[in-house]
Amino acid sequence: MKILLLEHPRSITRERCNDIANTPLSSCLLTGYSAGMLQSKGHDVEIIEGYLDKLSYEEIGDSISTAKPDLLGVHMVYHWKEDHALFDFLARIKREIPVSAITAYGFYPTVAFKNILEQCRAIDSVIIGEPEMPFAELASLVPPGRPATLIPGLAARDGSGSIRHLQQKPVEDLDGLPFPVRTEALSRLSEVNILGSRGCYGKCTFCYINSLYGPGPSWRGRSPENIIAEIDAVITERAAGDFYFTDPNFFGPGRKGQERALRIASLLKKRNIRFGIEGRVNDIHDKTIGALVDAGLRHILIGLESGRDASLKRMNKMTSVAQNEKALGILRKHGVEPNVGFIMFEPDSSLADVRVNFEFLRRNDLLRNLPVTANVLYHHQIILEGTEAYDHLRKEGRLDTPASSYEGTAYFKDPAVAALADTMRQVTNTLFSHMEGIWSGRVMEPPGARGRYARINRLLAALFEDTLSALEKGERPGKEEVETLVQGVEREIACALKTIPM
């Protein structure tokens, strides 16, 4: 059977340019894993990299018309709006090309499957959860045999038009899955993405990682030997030396998680590669980090989220400020400066919360590097369906969903916090727009750029400090005053970066 898997085009507006939580990084391999499973069943599978290859819908349509697939799978990614352009495109494909079935898959469709099936009649089904097994069963039905609604993990319309689905069980043996298919477009990325585990044992209120997997073990890991076999295959094929584990939680829980990480480190050490990981602060242990650094660890993302224990408890982080600071100390001891996740502005934040957060960042030297400073002084809590925060705020009647039921907006309880958040968002969005080319690696840094970055870094920290202090004194700047302030800072940023190509 001929099957096409589409990574559809995506566009991010200036206002959302740094809102990265629209889909977990681990979703980048969903299409590759689906292709691997389908190929193992004997199907002819092609991946269209509409996003990475910057293809237009017209070009994608030509490819689909030429291939004439029996099944079209669409990895649907939420990019901060309802994607009517994609829906219209799929409707045209269904009219003009004899595709037997179109199915959507991914984190977004898993949570929003009812809304998607109601809005886009061209989509015949939505895979809820991990895509490999439902895809394999669906492919065996095209042309249709038994009803798609009887496939575990597949949501579809029944004969009456009602949307029905059966729950699927998460894949228990990740070692049994075929390695993901990697396209030429993926090979152009600076790092090779590897998924060594799925899920997370944490239960943070703002996170929807585990919404994809449903009931069952919240964290499942591949064996170290299976991971190394995939890395060896990639090295043999592409001579790659830089890898990134896209696992939301590289370590896994407890003592067994540490032992597994140590085993991975011992195997990686022989490969002479460099790699990055992501993890929880309570899993940052001195012995394990030392072994991983010795094996090539160069980058790590840890979710600090807050510098106040009350806020961490509100987010159900199951960590503490003391653990945050201990993790920073261990990583820096081993020469690793982490990238950090941080939520400066929660819907329930008070100015006191924000002040404690700011002092935590300053005390722990997290306001010295421009990309980090711009992120930690900007981020508000993003609220997406599938999270505990979304359900809680909706029940309280505090959630507004003007554009899509999938994303909600909870207004800040404290108007002063809202004013500070809005100011920092406007200023940092200007900075992200100016720096996008350099920070993405597409544009080289000009001579003397470091000095300019340091100047802007000081400017951002001072703006935050001065605005926060004014608000703490009860000063409430008007809209025009805020606009004047923001425009002034934006001019200074533009002046500092005036010789850097955009």
C-alpha positions in Angstrom: 0.0 0.0 0.0 1.2 3.5 -0.8 1.2 5.8 2.3 2.2 9.4 2.5 3.0 11.1 5.9 2.9 14.9 5.9 4.7 17.3 8.2 2.5 20.3 7.3 3.7 23.9 6.9 3.6 26.0 10.0 3.9 29.7 10.6 4.5 31.5 13.9 3.4 35.1 14.3 5.8 37.7 15.9 3.7 37.6 19.1 4.2 33.9 19.5 7.7 33.6 18.3 9.1 32.4 21.6 6.1 30.3 22.8 7.7 26.9 22.3 5.3 24.8 24.2 2.9 24.2 21.4 4.2 20.6 21.0 6.8 18.7 23.0 10.2 18.2 21.3 9.6 14.5 21.4 6.9 14.9 18.8 9.5 15.5 16.2 10.0 11.8 15.8 6.4 10.7 15.6 6.3 10.7 11.8 9.6 8.8 11.7 8.4 6.1 14.1 5.1 5.8 12.2 7.0 5.4 8.9 9.3 2.8 10.5 6.3 0.7 11.7 4.4 1.0 8.4 7.5 0.0 6.4 8.0 -3.0 8.7 4.5 -4.2 7.7 5.5 -4.0 4.0 4.0 -0.7 3.0 5.5 1.8 0.6 5.9 4.9 2.8 7.0 8.4 1.8 7.5 11.4 4.1 6.8 15.0 2.9 8.7 17.5 5.0 6.4 20.4 4.3 7.7 22.4 7.3 11.5 21.8 7.2 11.6 22.0 3.4 9.4 25.1 3.4 7.0 23.7 0.9 3.8 25.5 -0.2 0.5 23.7 -0.1 0.6 23.9 -3.9 3.9 22.0 -4.0 2.6 19.5 -1.5 -0.6 19.0 -3.5 1.5 18.2 -6.6 3.5 15.6 -4.7 0.3 14.0 -3.4 -1.3 14.0 -6.8 1.8 12.3 -8.3 2.0 9.7 -5.6 -1.7 8.9 -5.5 -1.5 7.4 -2.0 -4.1 5.1 -0.5 -3.6 6.7 2.9 -2.5 10.2 3.9 -1.3 10.7 7.4 -0.9 14.3 8.8 1.2 15.1 11.8 -0.9 18.0 13.0 1.0 20.5 15.1 -0.8 23.4 16.8 0.8 26.7 15.9 -1.2 29.0 18.0 -4.3 29.1 15.8 -6.9 26.9 14.3 -5.3 25.8 11.0 -8.0 26.6 8.5 -5.4 26.7 5.7 -4.5 23.0 6.4 -8.2 22.1 6.7 -9.0 23.7 3.4 -6.0 22.0 1.8 -7.1 18.6 3.0 -10.7 19.2 1.8 -9.3 20.0 -1.7 -7.1 16.9 -1.7 -10.1 14.7 -0.8 -12.1 16.3 -3.7 -9.4 16.1 -6.3 -7.3 13.1 -5.5 -8.7 9.6 -4.8 -7.2 9.2 -1.3 -9.0 6.5 0.5 -8.4 7.9 3.9 -6.9 10.8 5.7 -5.8 10.5 9.3 -4.3 13.0 11.7 -1.9 12.2 14.6 0.2 14.0 17.2 -0.1 15.6 20.6 -2.6 18.3 19.4 -5.0 15.9 17.6 -4.9 13.4 20.6 -6.4 16.1 22.9 -8.5 18.0 20.4 -9.8 15.1 18.2 -13.4 15.9 18.6 -13.0 19.5 17.6 -10.8 18.5 14.6 -13.2 15.9 13.3 -16.1 18.3 13.7 -14.3 21.1 11.8 -12.7 19.1 9.0 -14.9 16.5 7.3 -12.0 15.6 5.0 -10.2 14.0 8.0 -11.6 10.5 8.3 -9.9 9.6 11.6 -7.6 10.8 14.4 -5.1 8.7 16.2 -5.3 9.2 19.9 -2.0 8.5 21.6 1.1 6.8 20.2 0.6 6.4 16.4 2.6 3.2 15.6 0.0 0.5 16.4 -3.1 2.3 15.2 -1.4 3.3 12.0 -0.5 -0.4 11.3 -4.1 -1.5 11.9 -5.6 1.3 9.9 -3.3 0.5 6.9 -4.7 -3.0 7.0 -8.2 -1.6 6.5 -7.5 0.6 3.5 -9.5 0.0 1.4 -11.8 -0.2 4.4 -12.6 -3.5 5.9 -14.0 -3.5 9.4 -15.0 -0.1 10.8 -12.2 2.2 11.8 -14.0 2.9 15.1 -13.1 -0.6 16.3 -9.3 0.1 16.1 -7.9 0.9 19.6 -6.5 4.4 19.6 -8.5 5.6 16.6 -11.3 8.2 16.7 -13.6 8.2 13.8 -17.2 8.9 12.8 -19.6 6.0 13.0 -22.5 5.4 10.6 -24.7 8.0 12.3 -21.9 10.6 12.2 -21.1 10.4 15.9 -17.5 10.4 16.9 -16.4 7.2 18.7 -13.1 5.8 19.8 -11.5 3.0 21.8 -8.7 3.5 24.3 -5.4 2.0 23.3 -2.7 0.7 25.7 0.7 2.4 25.6 3.5 0.5 23.9 5.1 -1.6 26.6 8.2 -2.8 24.9 9.8 0.3 23.2 12.8 -1.9 22.1 10.3 -3.8 19.9 9.6 -0.7 17.8 11.5 -0.2 14.5 13.9 2.7 14.5 12.4 5.9 13.2 12.9 6.7 9.5 15.0 9.8 9.1 14.6 12.1 6.1 17.1 14.2 4.2 15.6 17.3 5.8 16.2 15.9 9.3 19.9 15.3 8.4 20.3 19.0 7.8 19.6 19.8 11.4 22.7 20.5 13.6 21.9 17.5 15.9 20.4 14.1 15.4 17.3 13.6 17.6 17.0 10.4 19.6 14.1 9.4 21.7 15.3 7.1 24.5 12.1 7.1 26.6 8.5 8.2 26.6 6.5 10.0 29.1 7.4 11.5 32.5 6.8 10.4 36.0 6.1 14.0 37.1 2.6 15.5 37.2 3.2 19.2 36.7 -0.1 21.1 36.3 1.1 23.0 33.2 2.4 20.0 31.3 0.5 17.8 28.8 3.3 15.3 27.9 1.4 12.3 29.4 -1.9 13.2 27.7 -0.5 11.5 24.6 0.0 8.2 26.3 -3.1 7.7 28.4 -3.4 5.3 31.3 -0.5 3.0 32.1 3.1 3.6 33.2 3.8 7.3 33.0 7.5 6.8 32.0 8.9 4.0 29.8 12.5 3.7 28.8 14.2 1.9 26.0 17.1 -0.3 27.0 20.6 1.4 26.9 21.7 -1.3 24.4 18.7 -0.6 22.0 19.5 3.2 22.2 23.1 2.6 21.4 22.2 0.3 18.4 20.2 3.2 16.9 23.0 5.7 17.5 25.6 3.3 16.0 23.3 2.9 12.9 23.1 6.7 12.5 26.9 7.1 13.0 27.5 4.5 10.3 25.1 6.0 7.9 25.8 9.7 8.4 29.0 10.0 10.4 27.1 12.2 12.9 28.7 13.4 16.1 26.0 15.5 17.7 22.9 14.1 19.2 20.0 15.3 21.3 17.8 13.2 23.4 14.3 14.6 23.0 12.9 12.7 26.0 10.9 14.9 28.3 12.7 13.1 31.1 16.0 11.4 30.2 16.6 9.9 33.6 13.5 8.1 34.6 12.5 7.6 38.3 14.6 6.8 41.3 17.6 4.5 41.7 16.8 2.5 38.6 16.7 5.7 36.5 20.1 6.7 37.7 21.5 3.2 37.1 20.1 3.2 33.6 21.6 6.7 32.9 25.0 5.4 34.1 24.8 2.4 31.8 24.0 4.7 28.8 26.9 6.9 29.8 29.3 3.9 29.8 28.2 2.9 26.3 28.2 6.4 24.9 31.7 7.1 26.2 33.1 4.7 23.6 31.4 6.5 20.7 33.2 9.9 21.1 30.0 11.9 20.5 28.4 15.0 22.0 24.9 15.1 23.2 22.2 17.0 25.1 19.4 15.8 27.4 16.4 17.1 29.4 15.5 16.2 33.0 14.0 17.1 36.3 16.1 18.8 38.9 15.7 16.1 41.5 17.4 13.7 39.0 20.5 15.7 38.8 23.0 13.6 40.8 26.7 14.3 41.0 27.9 10.8 40.1 25.5 10.5 37.2 26.2 13.9 35.8 29.9 13.4 36.1 29.7 10.1 34.1 27.4 11.7 31.4 29.8 14.7 31.0 32.7 12.3 30.7 30.7 10.5 27.9 30.0 13.7 26.0 27.1 15.5 27.6 27.3 19.2 26.6 23.8 20.5 26.9 20.9 20.0 29.3 17.5 21.6 29.9 16.1 21.5 33.4 12.7 22.8 34.5 13.3 25.1 37.4 10.0 26.9 36.8 10.1 29.1 39.9 12.2 30.4 42.7 9.5 30.1 45.3 8.4 26.9 47.0 4.8 28.0 47.2 4.7 28.5 43.5 6.4 25.1 42.9 3.7 23.5 45.1 1.0 25.3 43.1 2.4 23.8 39.9 2.7 20.4 41.5 6.4 20.2 40.5 7.2 17.9 43.4 10.6 19.7 43.7 11.9 22.5 45.8 13.9 25.7 45.5 16.7 23.9 47.4 16.7 21.2 44.7 16.8 23.8 42.0 19.9 25.4 43.5 21.6 22.1 44.2 21.0 21.0 40.5 22.6 24.2 39.3 25.6 23.7 41.5 26.2 20.1 40.4 25.9 21.0 36.7 28.2 24.0 37.0 30.7 21.9 39.0 31.0 19.6 35.9 31.3 22.5 33.5 27.7 22.4 32.1 25.7 25.7 32.1 22.1 24.5 31.8 19.3 25.9 29.7 16.4 26.4 32.1 12.6 26.2 32.0 11.1 29.0 34.0 7.6 30.4 34.4 7.9 33.9 35.7 4.2 34.8 35.4 1.5 32.4 36.5 -2.2 33.3 36.4 -2.2 33.4 40.2 1.2 35.2 40.6 1.5 38.1 43.0 4.1 40.9 42.8 5.7 39.1 45.8 6.0 35.9 43.8 7.5 37.8 40.9 10.0 39.6 43.2 11.1 36.3 44.7 11.5 34.8 41.2 13.6 37.7 40.1 15.9 37.6 43.2 16.3 33.8 42.7 17.4 34.3 39.1 19.9 37.0 40.1 21.2 35.1 43.1 21.9 32.0 40.9 23.6 33.9 38.1 20.8 33.3 35.6 20.6 36.8 34.3 24.1 37.0 32.7 23.4 35.4 29.3 21.1 37.2 26.9 19.1 34.3 25.5 18.5 33.0 29.0 17.7 36.4 30.4 15.2 37.2 27.6 13.4 33.9 28.3 13.2 33.8 32.1 12.1 37.5 32.3 9.4 36.9 29.8 7.6 33.6 30.1 4.1 33.4 31.2 2.2 30.1 31.8 0.8 28.7 28.6 -2.4 26.9 29.2 -3.3 24.1 26.8 -6.0 21.5 26.9 -4.9 18.2 28.3 -3.3 19.8 31.4 -4.5 20.0 35.0 -4.2 23.7 34.9 -6.6 24.0 31.9 -9.2 21.8 33.7 -8.8 23.7 37.0 -9.1 27.1 35.5 -12.0 26.1 33.3 -14.0 24.8 36.3 -13.3 28.0 38.1 -14.7 30.0 35.1 -11.4 31.8 34.6 -10.4 30.4 31.2 -11.1 32.2 28.0 -10.8 30.3 24.7 -11.5 32.9 22.0 -9.5 31.3 19.1 -9.5 27.6 19.9 -10.8 25.4 22.6 -7.3 23.8 22.7 -5.6 26.9 24.1 -7.0 28.9 27.0 -6.1 32.3 28.4 -6.4 32.9 32.1 -6.2 36.5 33.0 -3.8 37.4 35.8 -5.5 37.9 39.2 -3.2 40.8 39.9 -3.4 43.7 37.4 0.1 44.8 38.3 1.5 41.4 37.4 -0.4 41.7 34.1 1.2 45.1 33.4 4.7 43.8 34.0 4.1 40.6 31.9 2.7 42.7 29.0 5.7 45.1 29.1 8.3 42.3 29.1 6.4 40.4 26.4 6.4 43.3 24.0 10.1 44.1 24.6 11.4 40.5 24.4 9.3 39.8 21.3 11.2 42.7 19.6 14.5 41.2 20.7 13.5 37.7 19.5 12.6 39.2 16.1 15.9 40.9 15.8 17.9 37.9 16.9 16.0 35.1 15.3 18.5 34.6 12.5 21.5 34.4 14.8 19.9 32.3 17.5 18.7 29.8 14.9 22.2 29.5 13.5 21.2 30.9 10.0 23.2 34.1 10.4 26.8 34.4 11.6 27.5 36.7 14.6 29.4 39.9 13.5 32.6 41.0 15.3 31.9 42.7 18.6 28.4 41.2 19.0 29.2 39.9 22.5 29.5 43.4 23.8 26.2 44.4 22.3 24.5 41.4 23.8 25.9 42.3 27.2 24.5 45.8 26.9 21.0 44.5 25.9 21.2 42.0 28.7 21.7 44.8 31.3 18.9 46.8 29.7 16.4 43.9 30.0 17.3 43.2 33.7 17.2 46.9 34.5 13.8 47.4 32.8 12.4 44.4 34.7 13.8 45.7 38.0 12.7 49.3 37.6 9.2 48.4 36.4 8.7 45.8 39.2 9.9 48.4 41.8 7.5 51.0 40.5 4.6 48.6 40.6 5.5 47.5 44.2 5.3 51.2 45.2 1.7 51.3 43.8 2.6 53.2 40.6 0.3 52.2 37.7 1.5 53.5 34.4 -1.2 54.2 31.8 -1.3 52.6 28.4 0.4 55.5 26.6 3.1 55.6 29.2 3.8 51.8 28.8 3.9 52.2 25.0 6.4 55.1 25.3 8.6 53.0 27.6 8.4 49.9 25.3 9.2 52.0 22.2 12.2 53.5 24.0 13.6 50.2 24.9 13.0 48.8 21.5 14.9 51.7 20.0 17.8 51.0 22.2 17.8 47.3 21.2 17.7 48.2 17.5 20.6 50.7 18.1 22.7 48.0 19.8 22.0 45.6 17.0 22.1 48.0 14.1 25.1 46.3 12.3 23.8 42.8 12.7 22.1 41.5 9.5 18.4 40.6 10.0 
